[in-house]
Structure formats: structure tokens, C-alpha cells
Amino acid sequence: MKQLLIPLSAVHYFKTRRFLWIKFLIAFIPALIVWLYLRFIDIRVDAITGKPVIEFSTVFSDFVNVQISAVAILISFSIAIITILVSAENSSIKKLKATASSDCKPLKNKPLSLFQVLLSNITYNVLVEVAYLGFLIFCIFAQIYFGEEVFKWLMAISVFFIIHILHILLESVGQMYCTFLKNSDNN
């Protein structure tokens, strides 16, 4: 039963969020721009040798390696936030748990508390970060079998993941700030 809890948090995230399509559109547009740029803009060619100045496979490989490190740090950061939220028992956390959110749709006819909204955002973000890490590991092995055209698609998909992760993370940080700011204003 515990194995079902992780995907369940993502299902709850999708069921309770309004205008979810905007979050995906915000990540899709830059990914599309990157793909169009990579697809239709030629990489510079050396005038003397006629060879590409930049090997796209090298750029892609370096990009994937940097992303693996960055995502591992983001996963650690997100899990630390979850740990802090779940283990904290101060007045601000109690107010979060007691205050219903008006920004999300109810789950099973019960409104979510601000605490649940914040926790589900961060949990969803961890799930996306782990999925992206798995995708990046796939990209390492894909370099063995595929060529430059596939790398362009994989690069665009990576940009989508990066922007989506950062958008959700910034949204969560903004929610935390506004929540604690409101709570400190009420004191």
C-alpha cells in the first residue's frame, strides 16, 4: 500500500490545482523555442576545414552531466523542505494546517489546508525531479545509440523539465513566503 502513496500525491496534485495547463504551457513555450532553434539554425562551420566548430554531441553530453548534479541538489533541497514542514510544530505551521485554501479545488469534498497545498506542491516537485533524473540517466545511454537529431529533441525535453521544476519550486517558495508573511502580519 505504501508504494501507492507516491503516485497518489501526484494524482492529488492534478485533481486539486486550477489552471494546471498554464504551468505546462510556461514550460512548453521555451522548450519549443529551443527545439526550433536547434532544428533550424545551423551550427557554425569552420570555413577552412568545413567541419562543425561545435560538436553538438559534446555540448549535449556536458549539459546532461551538469543537469544530473543540479537535479540531485534540487531533490535534496526539496526533501529537506518536506522534512522541515512535516517535523515543525510551531504556531505558523499550526495556522497553515488550520487555514483552508481558496486557490485549490477541494479533495473528496474537503478543502485543502494551506499546509496541504504547500506540501503537495513540494511533493509533486520531488516526483518531477526524480522523473527528470531518470530521464537524464536515459539520455546518457541514448548518446550511445542515437544521433544529433534525437539529441535536439532530448535537449528540448530537458528544457521543459527544467522550467517546469523551477516554476513549481518558485511557486512553492512564494507560497511559503506569503503564508509566513501573512502570519507574521496577524501577530
C-alpha angles and dihedrals in degrees: 000000000000090000088064094056096076096055088039090064090055091048090052090048092055093043095052105040123095120214091012090159090069091062090055093043091053089057096038098057097059090042089053091048091051092049092048091048093049092043100048107024113080119226111242115272124211107250094217103043099025090224124128113268090213122042105217092204090060092048091048093048092050091046092053092048092051091046093053090057093044094049092048088055091047091051090052091048093049094048089049090054091051090049092050093047095047096044098042118099106179132127094267092055091046090053090049091053092047098046118084118222119236093189097071135059115251120261115226088350092302121111116238119244118235087250091056091048092051093044093048091049092054094042091051089049091053090051092051091046091052091047089050091049088053089049091051091051087051088052091057090058093039089063088069095056108027138062138225097288092060090046089059091055092045091050091053091048089050091053089051091053094045094051093043092050093047092046093053091043093051090046090053093048090048091050091050092049095048093045095051091041090054091047092050090048090054093054 
